[in-house]
């Protein structure tokens, strides 16, 4: 099936859509109040700040948990590797392998 391109006339190619940015007015000026920081607005900011603090604490605890799991996993894998090396060398009592190399 052939691809059909829209036909453009010279007028369509030269049309420019004007961009009008929004006026930069503060929120208080738009609502008609003169005080920029009302009681309800400051309460909303305090609630938002508290929620951000709780979210940041939860993220930090999750990062600490992931780090602890990673360290535990690395040490467990290292211990298993040492036990397997001990068994592969034909040594006895490999369940009590310490962190150092086995003596022959």
C-alpha positions in Angstrom: 0.0 0.0 0.0 1.6 3.3 -1.0 2.1 6.0 1.6 0.1 9.1 0.8 1.5 12.5 2.0 -0.9 15.3 2.6 -0.9 17.9 -0.1 0.2 21.3 1.1 -0.4 24.5 -0.6 1.9 27.5 -0.4 -0.4 29.1 2.2 0.0 26.1 4.5 3.7 26.1 4.4 4.0 29.8 5.4 1.5 29.8 8.2 3.0 30.7 11.6 1.2 30.1 14.9 1.9 32.9 17.3 3.1 32.0 20.8 1.8 34.1 23.6 3.4 33.2 27.0 1.2 33.4 30.0 1.5 36.4 32.3 3.8 35.7 35.3 1.4 36.6 38.1 1.7 35.2 41.6 -1.0 32.9 42.8 -2.3 35.4 45.4 -2.7 38.1 42.8 -4.8 35.8 40.6 -7.2 34.9 43.4 -7.7 38.5 44.4 -6.2 38.3 47.9 -3.4 40.7 48.8 -1.7 38.5 51.4 0.6 36.0 49.6 0.8 33.6 52.6 -2.5 32.9 54.2 -3.1 30.5 57.1 -4.4 27.7 54.9 -1.5 28.1 52.5 1.0 27.8 55.3 -0.8 24.8 56.7 -0.7 23.1 53.2 3.0 23.9 53.0 3.7 22.4 56.4 1.7 19.2 55.5 3.6 18.9 52.2 6.9 19.4 54.0 5.9 16.6 56.6 5.0 14.2 53.7 8.3 14.9 52.0 10.2 14.2 55.2 8.4 10.9 55.7 9.0 9.9 52.1 12.7 10.8 52.4 13.0 8.8 55.6 11.3 5.8 54.0 13.7 6.1 51.0 16.7 6.3 53.3 15.6 3.2 55.3 15.0 1.3 52.1 18.6 2.2 50.9 20.0 1.1 54.2 18.1 -2.2 54.0 19.3 -2.9 50.5 22.9 -2.2 51.5 22.6 -4.6 54.5 21.1 -7.3 52.3 23.9 -6.8 49.7 26.6 -7.1 52.4 25.0 -10.2 53.9 24.7 -11.8 50.4 28.3 -11.0 49.5 29.6 -12.5 52.8 27.4 -15.6 52.4 28.6 -16.2 48.9 32.2 -15.8 50.0 31.8 -18.3 52.8 30.1 -20.8 50.4 33.0 -20.4 48.0 35.5 -21.1 50.7 33.6 -24.2 51.8 33.4 -25.5 48.3 37.1 -24.9 47.8 37.8 -26.8 50.9 35.7 -29.8 49.8 37.2 -29.7 46.3 40.7 -30.0 47.8 39.6 -33.1 49.7 40.0 -31.7 53.2 37.9 -32.7 56.2 35.9 -30.6 58.6 35.1 -27.9 56.0 32.1 -26.6 57.9 34.4 -24.7 60.2 36.3 -22.9 57.5 37.6 -19.5 58.7 38.3 -16.4 56.5 42.0 -17.4 56.0 43.3 -19.9 53.4 43.2 -23.6 54.6 46.5 -25.0 55.9 48.0 -28.1 54.3 
